[in-house]
Each structure stands twice: as structure tokens, then as C-alpha cells.
């Protein structure tokens, strides 16, 4: 027994790799700076 029908699996994979996403706008918020995951987690402690 399959969780999803074969056509649904195929459609999911097609949609997953065929998406048309807009490029990221990293300059949208000029006052922000990127930090590492370790620094972000250190703030939570």
C-alpha cells in the first residue's frame, strides 16, 4: 500500500524542482548584519 498515488509523487517532485522563486533581497534591511548560528544560540543562553 502506497501513502500517495504514483502520479501524486511525480507531481510533487516536478513542482519541487520546477519552482520559480524570486531572488532574495539581502539589502532590504540595511541595519541588519548576519551572524553565525553559534552566536545566535549563545544569545539564547
Jmol script that loads the backbone (N, CA, C; Angstrom):
load data "model"
ATOM      1  N   UNK A   1       0.849  -1.185   0.000  1.00  0.00           N
ATOM      2  CA  UNK A   1       0.000   0.000   0.000  1.00  0.00           C
ATOM      3  C   UNK A   1       0.891   1.244   0.000  1.00  0.00           C
ATOM      4  N   UNK A   2       0.620   2.146  -0.918  1.00  0.00           N
ATOM      5  CA  UNK A   2       1.401   3.375  -1.017  1.00  0.00           C
ATOM      6  C   UNK A   2       0.721   4.496  -0.245  1.00  0.00           C
ATOM      7  N   UNK A   3       1.527   5.371   0.314  1.00  0.00           N
ATOM      8  CA  UNK A   3       0.985   6.518   1.023  1.00  0.00           C
ATOM      9  C   UNK A   3       0.321   7.487   0.044  1.00  0.00           C
ATOM     10  N   UNK A   4       0.978   7.714  -1.098  1.00  0.00           N
ATOM     11  CA  UNK A   4       0.441   8.583  -2.138  1.00  0.00           C
ATOM     12  C   UNK A   4       0.437   7.834  -3.459  1.00  0.00           C
ATOM     13  N   UNK A   5      -0.475   8.190  -4.317  1.00  0.00           N
ATOM     14  CA  UNK A   5      -0.516   7.582  -5.643  1.00  0.00           C
ATOM     15  C   UNK A   5       0.728   7.982  -6.425  1.00  0.00           C
ATOM     16  N   UNK A   6       1.110   7.169  -7.390  1.00  0.00           N
ATOM     17  CA  UNK A   6       2.328   7.423  -8.168  1.00  0.00           C
ATOM     18  C   UNK A   6       2.288   8.779  -8.866  1.00  0.00           C
ATOM     19  N   UNK A   7       1.121   9.157  -9.402  1.00  0.00           N
ATOM     20  CA  UNK A   7       1.040  10.438 -10.105  1.00  0.00           C
ATOM     21  C   UNK A   7       1.252  11.596  -9.133  1.00  0.00           C
ATOM     22  N   UNK A   8       0.813  11.422  -7.879  1.00  0.00           N
ATOM     23  CA  UNK A   8       0.996  12.476  -6.881  1.00  0.00           C
ATOM     24  C   UNK A   8       2.470  12.633  -6.519  1.00  0.00           C
ATOM     25  N   UNK A   9       3.164  11.530  -6.394  1.00  0.00           N
ATOM     26  CA  UNK A   9       4.595  11.580  -6.099  1.00  0.00           C
ATOM     27  C   UNK A   9       5.341  12.275  -7.223  1.00  0.00           C
ATOM     28  N   UNK A  10       5.005  11.931  -8.451  1.00  0.00           N
ATOM     29  CA  UNK A  10       5.658  12.552  -9.605  1.00  0.00           C
ATOM     30  C   UNK A  10       5.378  14.043  -9.657  1.00  0.00           C
ATOM     31  N   UNK A  11       4.140  14.420  -9.392  1.00  0.00           N
ATOM     32  CA  UNK A  11       3.771  15.835  -9.433  1.00  0.00           C
ATOM     33  C   UNK A  11       4.493  16.614  -8.336  1.00  0.00           C
ATOM     34  N   UNK A  12       4.618  16.034  -7.171  1.00  0.00           N
ATOM     35  CA  UNK A  12       5.333  16.683  -6.067  1.00  0.00           C
ATOM     36  C   UNK A  12       6.786  16.953  -6.447  1.00  0.00           C
ATOM     37  N   UNK A  13       7.465  15.945  -6.978  1.00  0.00           N
ATOM     38  CA  UNK A  13       8.869  16.115  -7.368  1.00  0.00           C
ATOM     39  C   UNK A  13       9.011  17.137  -8.483  1.00  0.00           C
ATOM     40  N   UNK A  14       8.101  17.101  -9.440  1.00  0.00           N
ATOM     41  CA  UNK A  14       8.128  18.073 -10.530  1.00  0.00           C
ATOM     42  C   UNK A  14       7.983  19.494  -9.976  1.00  0.00           C
ATOM     43  N   UNK A  15       7.008  19.693  -9.096  1.00  0.00           N
ATOM     44  CA  UNK A  15       6.765  21.016  -8.517  1.00  0.00           C
ATOM     45  C   UNK A  15       7.922  21.470  -7.636  1.00  0.00           C
ATOM     46  N   UNK A  16       8.525  20.532  -6.930  1.00  0.00           N
ATOM     47  CA  UNK A  16       9.625  20.852  -6.023  1.00  0.00           C
ATOM     48  C   UNK A  16      10.810  21.442  -6.776  1.00  0.00           C
ATOM     49  N   UNK A  17      11.139  20.847  -7.912  1.00  0.00           N
ATOM     50  CA  UNK A  17      12.317  21.278  -8.650  1.00  0.00           C
ATOM     51  C   UNK A  17      12.013  22.269  -9.763  1.00  0.00           C
ATOM     52  N   UNK A  18      10.751  22.572 -10.001  1.00  0.00           N
ATOM     53  CA  UNK A  18      10.385  23.476 -11.077  1.00  0.00           C
ATOM     54  C   UNK A  18       9.873  24.812 -10.545  1.00  0.00           C
ATOM     55  N   UNK A  19      10.043  25.079  -9.270  1.00  0.00           N
ATOM     56  CA  UNK A  19       9.505  26.313  -8.696  1.00  0.00           C
ATOM     57  C   UNK A  19      10.272  27.527  -9.215  1.00  0.00           C
ATOM     58  N   UNK A  20       9.566  28.611  -9.392  1.00  0.00           N
ATOM     59  CA  UNK A  20      10.145  29.860  -9.873  1.00  0.00           C
ATOM     60  C   UNK A  20      10.135  30.866  -8.715  1.00  0.00           C
ATOM     61  N   UNK A  21      11.193  30.872  -7.947  1.00  0.00           N
ATOM     62  CA  UNK A  21      11.278  31.761  -6.792  1.00  0.00           C
ATOM     63  C   UNK A  21      12.004  33.042  -7.153  1.00  0.00           C
ATOM     64  N   UNK A  22      11.568  34.127  -6.548  1.00  0.00           N
ATOM     65  CA  UNK A  22      12.256  35.398  -6.728  1.00  0.00           C
ATOM     66  C   UNK A  22      13.577  35.364  -5.976  1.00  0.00           C
ATOM     67  N   UNK A  23      14.607  36.037  -6.484  1.00  0.00           N
ATOM     68  CA  UNK A  23      15.878  36.075  -5.753  1.00  0.00           C
ATOM     69  C   UNK A  23      15.714  36.783  -4.406  1.00  0.00           C
ATOM     70  N   UNK A  24      16.540  36.409  -3.468  1.00  0.00           N
ATOM     71  CA  UNK A  24      16.489  37.034  -2.145  1.00  0.00           C
ATOM     72  C   UNK A  24      16.970  38.474  -2.223  1.00  0.00           C
ATOM     73  N   UNK A  25      16.358  39.336  -1.427  1.00  0.00           N
ATOM     74  CA  UNK A  25      16.755  40.737  -1.369  1.00  0.00           C
ATOM     75  C   UNK A  25      17.476  40.963  -0.040  1.00  0.00           C
ATOM     76  N   UNK A  26      18.755  40.649   0.005  1.00  0.00           N
ATOM     77  CA  UNK A  26      19.520  40.745   1.246  1.00  0.00           C
ATOM     78  C   UNK A  26      19.771  42.184   1.673  1.00  0.00           C
ATOM     79  N   UNK A  27      19.557  43.129   0.797  1.00  0.00           N
ATOM     80  CA  UNK A  27      19.781  44.541   1.140  1.00  0.00           C
ATOM     81  C   UNK A  27      18.488  45.238   1.563  1.00  0.00           C
ATOM     82  N   UNK A  28      17.439  44.481   1.806  1.00  0.00           N
ATOM     83  CA  UNK A  28      16.145  45.073   2.153  1.00  0.00           C
ATOM     84  C   UNK A  28      16.193  45.796   3.498  1.00  0.00           C
ATOM     85  N   UNK A  29      16.924  45.265   4.430  1.00  0.00           N
ATOM     86  CA  UNK A  29      17.051  45.862   5.757  1.00  0.00           C
ATOM     87  C   UNK A  29      18.523  46.164   6.007  1.00  0.00           C
ATOM     88  N   UNK A  30      18.978  47.360   5.653  1.00  0.00           N
ATOM     89  CA  UNK A  30      20.409  47.656   5.707  1.00  0.00           C
ATOM     90  C   UNK A  30      20.998  47.672   7.115  1.00  0.00           C
ATOM     91  N   UNK A  31      20.197  47.832   8.142  1.00  0.00           N
ATOM     92  CA  UNK A  31      20.723  47.891   9.501  1.00  0.00           C
ATOM     93  C   UNK A  31      21.032  46.533  10.108  1.00  0.00           C
ATOM     94  N   UNK A  32      20.653  45.454   9.439  1.00  0.00           N
ATOM     95  CA  UNK A  32      20.866  44.120   9.984  1.00  0.00           C
ATOM     96  C   UNK A  32      22.168  43.528   9.482  1.00  0.00           C
ATOM     97  N   UNK A  33      22.798  42.728  10.333  1.00  0.00           N
ATOM     98  CA  UNK A  33      24.011  42.025   9.922  1.00  0.00           C
ATOM     99  C   UNK A  33      23.825  40.539  10.203  1.00  0.00           C
ATOM    100  N   UNK A  34      24.428  39.715   9.354  1.00  0.00           N
ATOM    101  CA  UNK A  34      24.354  38.280   9.526  1.00  0.00           C
ATOM    102  C   UNK A  34      25.270  37.847  10.663  1.00  0.00           C
ATOM    103  N   UNK A  35      24.795  36.852  11.441  1.00  0.00           N
ATOM    104  CA  UNK A  35      25.621  36.259  12.489  1.00  0.00           C
ATOM    105  C   UNK A  35      25.579  34.743  12.321  1.00  0.00           C
ATOM    106  N   UNK A  36      26.509  34.079  12.949  1.00  0.00           N
ATOM    107  CA  UNK A  36      26.550  32.616  12.844  1.00  0.00           C
ATOM    108  C   UNK A  36      25.477  32.000  13.746  1.00  0.00           C
ATOM    109  N   UNK A  37      25.170  30.742  13.488  1.00  0.00           N
ATOM    110  CA  UNK A  37      24.199  30.025  14.313  1.00  0.00           C
ATOM    111  C   UNK A  37      24.701  29.901  15.751  1.00  0.00           C
ATOM    112  N   UNK A  38      26.003  29.715  15.912  1.00  0.00           N
ATOM    113  CA  UNK A  38      26.567  29.604  17.268  1.00  0.00           C
ATOM    114  C   UNK A  38      26.370  30.903  18.046  1.00  0.00           C
ATOM    115  N   UNK A  39      26.587  32.052  17.386  1.00  0.00           N
ATOM    116  CA  UNK A  39      26.379  33.332  18.074  1.00  0.00           C
ATOM    117  C   UNK A  39      24.909  33.536  18.417  1.00  0.00           C
ATOM    118  N   UNK A  40      24.024  33.137  17.523  1.00  0.00           N
ATOM    119  CA  UNK A  40      22.586  33.284  17.789  1.00  0.00           C
ATOM    120  C   UNK A  40      22.157  32.434  18.963  1.00  0.00           C
ATOM    121  N   UNK A  41      22.675  31.205  19.030  1.00  0.00           N
ATOM    122  CA  UNK A  41      22.323  30.326  20.156  1.00  0.00           C
ATOM    123  C   UNK A  41      22.948  30.797  21.456  1.00  0.00           C
ATOM    124  N   UNK A  42      24.101  31.430  21.400  1.00  0.00           N
ATOM    125  CA  UNK A  42      24.756  31.930  22.615  1.00  0.00           C
ATOM    126  C   UNK A  42      23.925  33.043  23.248  1.00  0.00           C
ATOM    127  N   UNK A  43      23.217  33.813  22.447  1.00  0.00           N
ATOM    128  CA  UNK A  43      22.375  34.884  22.969  1.00  0.00           C
ATOM    129  C   UNK A  43      21.206  34.313  23.748  1.00  0.00           C
ATOM    130  N   UNK A  44      20.729  33.128  23.354  1.00  0.00           N
ATOM    131  CA  UNK A  44      19.561  32.492  23.998  1.00  0.00           C
ATOM    132  C   UNK A  44      19.899  31.865  25.347  1.00  0.00           C
ATOM    133  N   UNK A  45      21.167  31.705  25.661  1.00  0.00           N
ATOM    134  CA  UNK A  45      21.537  31.030  26.912  1.00  0.00           C
ATOM    135  C   UNK A  45      21.500  31.960  28.078  1.00  0.00           C
TER     136      UNK A  45
END
end "model"
wireframe off; spacefill off
backbone 0.3
color backbone group
